[in-house]
Amino acid sequence: MSRPFARLKLGYYPLPTEEAHNIHSLLVASGPYCAIDPCAGDGTALVEITRDTGAHLAAIEIDTDRAAGCIQRGITTIHGSAFECKVQSESCSLLYLNPPLRHRTRAAPQPTHGVGISGALLPVGKN
């Protein structure tokens, strides 16, 4: 998908499948857990990253067609904005953030949104 077209589709920049496999290879799950993707796209990245780890998957996606893709992949999905959703504090063990980035310089990308929603969801320093 070209960058200009991605901007027209609400800043949609899907994670390459190869990168999802790389992240998956680093994930060690000691038991069942909940994974949330607040900018889920069609859910492919979340499914690939958590494949065979015992995760309960949840997604939030603002685009109608991509939210339907999440549902087709068996992900519990909210069609809407992550900024308008309420998630119980400390209710997930993996929060996958791949927000669109606005580049000020090539060396220092700056997140435009997505990062601010993580604070209440993940307990810092708890196992």
Beta strands, then each sheet from edge to edge (+ up, - down):
strand 1: 33-37
strand 2: 55-61
strand 3: 76-79
strand 4: 94-95
strand 5: 101-103
strand 6: 109-111
sheet 1: 3+ 2+ 1+ 4+
sheet 2: 5+ 6-
end
